[in-house]
Amino acid sequence: MANLQLKNVNKIYDNKVQAVFDFNLEIEDKEFIVFVGPSGCGKSTTLRMIAGLEEITSGELYIDGQKMNDVLPKDRDIAMVFQSYALYPHMTVYDNMAFGLKLKKMPKEEIDQRVRHAAEILEITPYLKRKPKALSGGQRQRVALGRAIVRNAKVFLMDEPLSNLDAKLRVQMRTEIIKLHESLGATTIYVTHDQTEAMTMASRIVVMKDGYIQQIGSPKMIYNYPANMFVAGFIGSPAMNFLNGVCKEAGKIEIDGRSFNIPEMFKDDLKPYIGKEIVLGIRPEDIHYEGIVAEAFPDTPFDFKVEVCELLGHEFILHGHFGPQELLAKVSSRVDVKAGDEIKLAMDVTKLHFFDQETGIAINH
Amino acid sequence: MESYALFLADHPVDQSILETVLTENLGAPYELYLTEAGRGVISSEADLKTLFDSLLPILSDDLHQPLTILITHRSDTLSEAALNFCHRHKKGLCLMLAEAVILAYLNREPKLTTLAEHYFDDVSFEAMATAKAFVSTGLNAIRVAQKLYLHRNTVNYRLQKFIEQSGLDIRDYHNAQLLYFCTLIKENAIR
């Protein structure tokens, strides 16, 4: 297994378009790192540079301390799993998994042992004699994973492997990939545009946008302490609410004529912003029915007209406005609410986030 | 109808891997030429586009490098230029020659656009007019005959002349697209 280092890695194409800017990351042995971000953010390009499928324009890549920039892809000891879970259509599952090993002239007995071991881990032993057309999407993706596992590679690279699966299967395969990682203990780099996959699977997340790293951290850290508005809005579903306001004095925020007292814990961070406009962030799940938080934060309840009410089973997502600004709240479905109702909600002000209006950078963490 | 898959990779391609994959999956006779390290051509009567659309990701994985493939009616200067263009801008993908030509035009790539503009310069006027009419009528020889006030046999004769002179059988949809795009480029050339 392996650790990786990417030092000041840049990718510039022939047409002068720069896809990745100054990428720096150290990955420990056995980590499950997830690169997450919207389409075109540079996450797949970075993965492909690690694999050797794209040239690194500048910067260095090290695997186990060895510089890899000029090492051919086949010599990097890396296994890759793709979104398309491509398989050879006229070969059986067994032959698909064994093919790469046969090309390396590995002895038959060793090939058989590796294929059967991987099939057992992936629970596809009953399908070894089938051809891909006789498999479901999830089974094909497991065979694609099997092709990677049999290589006993130092590093696994996965490029949106679940994107082509339906929602239910994605949830199931997510769990299987996590279990697979735990049993193999392989250093894994996983690319996805789905923040739920990132949050549930990663030991650390790298959030990317427009070729730049926005933040690196554990899922909990990224969720609770987003570095900027992009990370705050991208991670978490439904997305964080952003409200434009003014920092009136230390300890007081005004939003659309409504004043809030801010807990002591934020006052020092907000001192440089007194008299300035800032952006206040609050996650939908940190907005509650009045009764829950009003005693702790008596000046926070506000009137809220429910414009749309989405039932998720145990929760509602309520759509409405705070003044003229859109607001979503996630509340318990134990209280009966419907569209058109006028209710009182309150914010848990200890869970507020503050952002510089010009730069979008987080103020209070 | 025979077609050609020109391919290009950054590093030498293992011939035995390609041969094994083609033998197992093509289901038809083929010929494989590796012209130089990382470059070669496969010819076959089989549907090479459909084959490589499905196989290319896994083949590139087993070759440990992206392979760029251009499907064409023959290996010539235009096709080679298109392959080089695709490898620079669409590395690891399988494209038809017609697709490469229109992409080059849209991206103002001068060499390939110029080659496409003059690709049918050696075809006679009558054969060219008939071929253009054939494409514009949706590959319908009867409609061409009506449009050009010709007998159907004359239309077929002139289409056959076009095929002989250009090497492009436009009775195939993708080949017809190539003629269509080259004609568009020539008629809209910016001077």
Chai-1 contact restraints between the chains, C-beta under 6 A:
chainA,res_idxA,chainB,res_idxB,connection_type,confidence,min_distance_angstrom,max_distance_angstrom,comment,restraint_id
A,D14,B,R88,contact,1.0,0.0,6.0,A-B,restraint_1
A,L53,B,P66,contact,1.0,0.0,6.0,A-B,restraint_2
A,P73,B,H64,contact,1.0,0.0,6.0,A-B,restraint_3
A,P73,B,Q65,contact,1.0,0.0,6.0,A-B,restraint_4
A,K74,B,H64,contact,1.0,0.0,6.0,A-B,restraint_5
A,F82,B,P57,contact,1.0,0.0,6.0,A-B,restraint_6
A,S84,B,P57,contact,1.0,0.0,6.0,A-B,restraint_7
A,A86,B,P57,contact,1.0,0.0,6.0,A-B,restraint_8
A,A86,B,I58,contact,1.0,0.0,6.0,A-B,restraint_9
A,Y88,B,N25,contact,1.0,0.0,6.0,A-B,restraint_10
A,H90,B,E24,contact,1.0,0.0,6.0,A-B,restraint_11
A,H90,B,N25,contact,1.0,0.0,6.0,A-B,restraint_12
A,G100,B,D62,contact,1.0,0.0,6.0,A-B,restraint_13
A,L103,B,I17,contact,1.0,0.0,6.0,A-B,restraint_14
